Amino acid sequence: MSLFDSSIVLSRALERWAAADGAAAPNSTVAGRRVVELGSGCGLVGLTAAALGGHVTLTDLPCNVPLLRYNLARDSNRAALAGAPHAPAARSLDWTAPLPEELLHSADVILGTDLFYAGCPVEALAATLGRLAAPRTVAWLAAGRNRATLAAFFAAVAPEWDVRTADREAELNNVFQCDDCDVWVLTRKACE
């Protein structure tokens, strides 16, 4: 499994927000908040969020969960998480299957990188976001090379989420960003 640029960009943005105590990106800090990372892959973004004080659940397809658990157990990652108030958990989550009851409306913050790959079940991903979200959830999603279904995803989330592109200068890390990686902020619309 590879570490994508988008994971580095989003992880470094999380660190920037924590250092600025949320001033750089209001409502996006993870400390003390319930965080779910979708499509965690190697787990860099979720591990970063946990190290910054989030109560984190890293998720991916069942075949990838052993790698997540391995990375959580690595000595270097355990050392980085030693001062974290909550130990992160890794679990399987298939967007096309029913959401486990314990994850229903469990996320204050949703994180994800390179989710818009060719063949991505965008309707199922959009539905999963909606079922994970608590009333004031914000989602930070980044993509570099995997954008095949991005337009379809934005259309699918439009009824429930306001979407904007993160401001590179004001919200992302000034050094750790790249021209072919974007970050989007999804804010849950108020119920009417």
C-alpha positions in Angstrom: 0.0 0.0 0.0 1.2 3.5 -0.9 1.2 6.7 1.1 -0.4 9.3 -1.2 0.5 13.0 -1.3 -3.0 13.9 -0.1 -2.4 12.1 3.2 0.6 14.2 3.8 -1.1 17.4 2.9 -4.1 16.7 5.1 -2.0 15.5 8.0 0.2 18.6 7.9 -3.0 20.8 7.7 -4.3 19.1 10.9 -1.0 19.9 12.6 -1.2 23.5 11.4 -4.8 23.9 12.8 -3.7 22.4 16.1 -0.7 24.8 16.4 -3.0 27.7 15.6 -5.6 26.4 18.1 -8.2 26.3 15.4 -7.6 29.9 14.2 -6.5 28.8 10.8 -9.5 26.5 10.2 -12.4 27.1 12.7 -14.4 24.0 13.5 -11.7 21.7 12.2 -9.5 21.0 15.1 -9.7 17.4 16.3 -8.7 17.6 19.9 -11.4 16.1 22.1 -13.6 15.4 19.1 -14.9 12.2 17.7 -13.1 11.6 14.4 -13.7 9.0 11.7 -11.2 8.5 8.9 -12.6 6.9 5.8 -10.4 4.8 3.5 -7.5 5.1 5.9 -5.0 3.1 3.9 -1.8 3.2 5.9 -3.5 5.4 8.6 -1.3 8.5 8.5 -4.2 11.0 8.7 -5.9 9.1 11.5 -2.7 8.6 13.5 -2.0 12.3 13.2 -5.5 13.2 14.4 -5.1 10.8 17.3 -1.7 12.3 18.2 -3.5 15.7 18.2 -6.0 14.5 20.8 -8.9 13.2 18.7 -10.9 10.2 19.6 -10.2 8.5 16.3 -11.6 5.5 14.4 -9.6 4.6 11.3 -11.7 2.7 8.8 -11.1 0.8 5.5 -12.2 -2.3 3.7 -11.8 -5.5 5.7 -8.7 -6.6 3.7 -6.9 -3.4 4.7 -7.7 -3.5 8.5 -4.7 -5.8 9.4 -2.3 -3.2 7.9 -4.0 -0.5 9.9 -3.8 -2.5 13.1 -0.1 -3.3 12.4 0.6 0.4 11.9 -1.2 1.3 15.1 0.9 -1.3 17.0 4.3 -0.2 15.5 6.7 1.0 18.3 7.3 4.3 16.5 3.6 5.0 16.2 2.8 3.9 19.8 5.6 6.2 21.0 4.1 9.1 19.0 0.7 8.3 20.5 1.9 7.9 24.1 0.6 11.3 25.2 -2.6 11.0 23.3 -5.8 11.0 25.5 -7.5 8.3 23.4 -6.0 5.3 21.7 -7.2 5.1 18.1 -9.1 2.1 16.9 -9.1 0.4 13.5 -12.2 -1.2 12.0 -13.6 -2.4 8.8 -16.1 -0.2 7.0 -17.6 -1.0 3.6 -19.6 1.9 2.3 -21.9 -0.4 0.4 -22.9 -2.3 3.5 -25.1 -1.1 6.4 -23.3 1.2 8.8 -22.5 -0.5 12.1 -24.8 0.9 14.8 -22.0 2.2 17.0 -20.8 4.4 14.1 -24.2 5.9 13.4 -24.0 9.7 13.9 -20.7 9.2 15.7 -18.4 11.7 13.9 -17.8 15.3 14.8 -15.0 15.3 12.1 -14.7 13.1 9.1 -11.4 12.8 7.3 -10.6 11.1 4.0 -7.9 11.1 1.3 -8.0 9.9 -2.3 -11.5 8.5 -2.0 -12.7 9.3 -5.5 -11.0 6.5 -7.4 -12.3 5.0 -10.6 -15.2 2.7 -9.7 -15.8 4.4 -6.3 -19.4 3.8 -5.2 -20.1 7.5 -4.8 -23.7 7.2 -3.8 -22.7 4.8 -1.0 -19.9 7.0 0.1 -22.2 10.0 0.2 -24.8 8.0 2.2 -22.0 6.8 4.6 -21.0 10.4 5.2 -24.6 11.3 6.1 -25.0 8.4 8.4 -21.7 9.0 10.2 -22.3 12.7 10.7 -23.5 14.3 13.9 -25.5 17.5 13.5 -22.5 19.9 13.2 -20.0 17.6 11.5 -17.3 18.9 9.2 -15.6 16.7 6.7 -12.1 17.4 5.3 -11.4 15.4 2.1 -8.3 15.6 0.1 -7.5 14.2 -3.3 -4.4 14.1 -5.6 -4.4 11.6 -8.3 -7.7 9.9 -7.6 -10.4 12.2 -8.9 -12.2 9.9 -11.4 -15.5 10.2 -9.5 -15.1 13.6 -7.9 -17.9 15.4 -9.9 -20.3 12.6 -9.2 -19.5 12.6 -5.5 -20.1 16.4 -5.3 -23.4 16.0 -7.0 -24.3 13.2 -4.6 -23.5 15.2 -1.4 -25.0 18.5 -2.6 -28.4 17.9 -0.9 -26.9 17.4 2.6 -23.5 19.2 2.5 -22.1 22.6 1.6 -18.8 22.1 -0.2 -15.9 24.5 -0.6 -12.3 24.2 -1.6 -9.9 24.8 1.3 -7.9 28.0 1.1 -4.3 26.9 0.5 -2.7 30.0 2.1 -5.1 30.3 5.1 -5.9 26.7 5.9 -3.2 24.4 4.6 0.4 24.0 5.6 2.5 26.4 3.6 5.2 23.9 2.9 3.4 20.6 2.7 1.0 21.1 -0.3 1.3 20.4 -4.0 -0.4 21.7 -7.1 -2.1 18.5 -7.9 -3.6 18.0 -4.5 -6.8 19.7 -3.3 -8.6 19.7 0.0 -12.4 20.2 0.2 -14.4 21.2 3.3 -17.9 19.7 3.6 -20.2 21.3 6.2 -23.4 19.6 7.1 -26.4 21.7 6.1 -28.8 22.7 8.8 -32.0 20.6 8.9 -34.9 22.5 7.5 
